[in-house]
Amino acid sequence: MNYLKSTTFGLGLAVGAMVLSTQANATAGYFALGYGTNQRALAGAGVAHRHEAMSATINPALAAGVGHQFQLGAELFSPHRGYTGTGTGFVPTGAVDSGSNYFLVPNLSYNRPLDNGGVLNISVYGNGGMNTDYGTGLAGCGSVYCGGPAGVDLSQLFISATYARESGNLSWGIAPTIAMQRFKAEGLGAFAAISMDPTSLTNNGYDYSYGIGLRAGVVWKATPELSFGLSAQTKFNMSKFDKYAGLFADGGDFDIPASVTAGVEWKAGPRTKVMLDFQRIFYSGVGAISNAGNAGALGAPGGAGFGWDDVNVIKLAAEWEASDKMTWRAGYAHASNPVGPEDVTLNIIAPGIVKHHFSVGGTYSFSDRNALDFAVTYVPKSTVSGLEVTPGGITPGSNIELNMRQVSVTIGWTHNF
């Protein structure tokens, strides 16, 4: 009963912290690369790697082989994003950087074997998000888009209840998931002329969106050394952002895209494992994200969006158990860039363009039941350039170069019952 009380308290604490915190995980578009501490140390790899309660957030089937465990973690995430304008008139020239460079992103997971042979897992985590915060006092009209402080703040919270089972060499899991989104936009008044509803375009404070989706997965242990994993997430049909019905296509519709991940784990030695994953995120299934900037009026059915393409992510990682107390991890991930040169102007407020991700971390077991997890992730600067496109047309001879780089530090605690 004490375990139940402490877990319930931890769940409530994490939910509250996530709702109040600002997400900014723009690593694979705006999806977080990994959700738990050890996942981040592996650059998000591990769809076939069962080793902790948070594994269920990558593949629900992985919960089947973990045991009775509780995990709690927090990431200090620091994205640096901005643009450089040359020959522009609609946006200020020169190098302009976004503020708000530090965010706290918590997560937790509780894994409990059941008497019937199944496993129940409850996980709370940030699926992803985007934040930009451009101030005033800039060249030209004084601010990005000439409408005062500009930017967006999008955060996504997932609460998943996973049921998993293991039958011989095959494990499977299914996870009905509740999703919550929070969003606001500022400084976009210059786009009123191309909006279906200028009163629901910008500067309306936070709005909230809710929906339900499904995550499911399988793991097949082909040999003692080789395992294969497959996990998928349905598209989440979310309630509309009514306050921003003049910004997002189809009257404020901003669903969460579907995704699929496949991968393999190879036990290269008694204490060494190597993982290779491939993930695809289907941004093309959400019009507000993927529609071209010239598709029509903002907010209209099938109207203009941010022009994002689907994203492919390749993840390679290794885990080495150096001793009974110390395990080391490292990983690399490459994500394709969803933003094309034709869409850089509007994506000043959503520059999810990073490509290369390097991570290291580990776990130190300081007792039989408790361990400290840690990870550091570095994302070097990525850029994409294109012409300035204003509500009135293209600015000849102009150039806008978006840029983003990231670093994060994550700490976690694992408790085995």
Buried (B, 14 or more C-beta within 10 A) or exposed (E): EEEEEEBEEBBEBBBEBBEEBBBBBBBBBBBBBBBBBBBBBBBBBBBBBBBBBBBBBBBBBBBBBBBBBBBBBBBEBBBBBBBBBEEBBBBBBEEBBBEBBEBBBBBBBBBBBEEEEBBBBBBBBBBBBBBBBBBEEBEBBEBBBBBBBBBBBBBBBBBBBBBBBBEEEEBBBBBBBBBBBBBBBBBBBBBBEBBBBBEBBBBBEEBBBEBEBBBBBBBBBEEEEEBBBBBBBBBBEBBBBBBBBBBBBBBBBBBBBBBBBBBBBBBEEEEEBBBBBBBBBBBBBBBBBBBBBEBBBBBBEEBBBBBBBBBEBBBBBBBBBEEEEEBBBBBBBBBBBBBBBBBBBBBBBBBBBBBBBBBBBBBEBEEEEEBBBBBBBEBEBBBBBBBBBBBEEEBEEBBBBBBBBBBBBBBBBBBBE
